[in-house]
Amino acid sequence: MKNDQEHPAVATSPDGDPWLLTPGPLTTSPTVKQAMLHDYGSRDSHFIDINNRICRRLTQIVNGHKTHVCVPVQGSGTFVVEAMLITFIPRSGKVLLLVNGAYGKRMVEICSIHERAYTILETTEDLPVDTDELGRQLAADPGITHVAVVHCETTSGILNPIETVAKVTAEHRRSLLIDAMSSFGVLPLDTSNTPFNAVVASSNKCLEGSPGMGFCICDSETLKKSSGNSDTLVLDLYSQWKAMERNGQWRFTPPTHTILALGQALTEFDAEGGVAGRGRRYRRNCETLVSGMRTLGFKTLLPDALQAPIIVTFLTPADPNFQFDGFYEGLRKRGYIIYPGKLTVSDSFRIGCIGHIFEDQVLGLLDAIRDTLGVMNVSNCGP
Ligand SMILES: *Cc1c(COP(=O)(O)O)cnc(C)c1O
């Protein structure tokens, strides 16, 4: 018999890669990867058709097709977050930033670099953003023109109360900008009950395309008034939209393969039943993961009521035999990639429920965790 430590059972995706249980990049389906095996010129009419179809579909997902338009941008998710903030907040504006994790703090950094006036309303990483205080601050400071918030703060996996944030912001007649990077396509977001001026997300995360582009779905009236706000050449949603209106083309070289992959990913998203169907699969992944980990003795950072079915933060076991690097390596050898924690409050690690993964992979991961803990000689998984 071979030693288990040298020859553990290795799980792989259909393409032979480890499963990615992370906040991104994520596992994609074989058919999404196959869709990228073409070279298109940016002026090719077939390519332009795919691009238009993607933009229309993305706008429908948030029920914004009558009022909003979709503007895509090259780059990772942060590129489009930055593009949204500097295109819509004029240099004379002031934004209230709701912060309860690293992605909220990243918006602070963006506003600071681009010298947009801001005020921060911060809660700890294990608490949702404070909508009562939001109302009070908007009432007290008429200089605030915009509110910006992260829908699911991927730092902890917490779900922020987006409908209430939108309601309070609308009551005070301010503009709302949303980073829905890790929730778009899974957590319902609908312009009819959650009014917003702009929301951003990316091709990878819950839409399960390949990384490489972000998009902003924004109210067309807001967009038309945003000319000249951006202080960069490339991160300017107004200019990108203008160019696309003119000839259907991206302003600079488009990520053609990423767009082809996203077209296929959206076909698969629809076949799964859209937001409802994908949400169901991720919730099941999340429930299986959390209950399996609790059976092993692990503790989640968040109570179930605050947990989004996106990524789960587990507290690092106090057992001195537990070391994250060894744990990570043990799981990687067995075919599963997890992620370190990003909390400032306590030691933790994260396991994602998103991407082209199913309950079988979560069950396989739990087996791999059990094996790895045995090899590491960890007996107590509590913090
Ligand atoms: C992933 C993510 C981003 C963007 O991150 P990139 O690494 O730039 O793709 C932004 N906001 C949230 C909430 C995210 O989860």
The ligand as a Tripos MOL2 file, in Angstrom:
@<TRIPOS>MOLECULE
LIG
   15    15     1     0     0
SMALL
NO_CHARGES

@<TRIPOS>ATOM
      1 C1        -13.7340   40.1880   -6.6470 C.3       1 LIG1
      2 C2        -14.2820   41.4620   -6.1860 C.ar      1 LIG1
      3 C3        -13.8790   42.6910   -6.7450 C.ar      1 LIG1
      4 C4        -12.8780   42.8140   -7.8630 C.3       1 LIG1
      5 O1        -11.7050   42.1690   -7.6460 O.3       1 LIG1
      6 P1        -10.6710   41.9260   -8.8430 P.3       1 LIG1
      7 O2         -9.5980   41.1290   -8.1640 O.co2     1 LIG1
      8 O3        -10.2070   43.2300   -9.3260 O.co2     1 LIG1
      9 O4        -11.4060   41.1570   -9.9140 O.co2     1 LIG1
     10 C5        -14.4860   43.8530   -6.2970 C.ar      1 LIG1
     11 N1        -15.4320   43.8120   -5.3540 N.ar      1 LIG1
     12 C6        -15.8540   42.6590   -4.7910 C.ar      1 LIG1
     13 C7        -16.9400   42.7060   -3.7690 C.3       1 LIG1
     14 C8        -15.2920   41.4480   -5.1880 C.ar      1 LIG1
     15 O5        -15.7070   40.3040   -4.6360 O.3       1 LIG1
@<TRIPOS>BOND
     1     1     2 1
     2     2     3 ar
     3     2    14 ar
     4     3     4 1
     5     3    10 ar
     6     4     5 1
     7     5     6 1
     8     6     7 2
     9     6     8 1
    10     6     9 1
    11    10    11 ar
    12    11    12 ar
    13    12    13 1
    14    12    14 ar
    15    14    15 1
@<TRIPOS>SUBSTRUCTURE
     1 LIG1         1 GROUP 0 **** ****
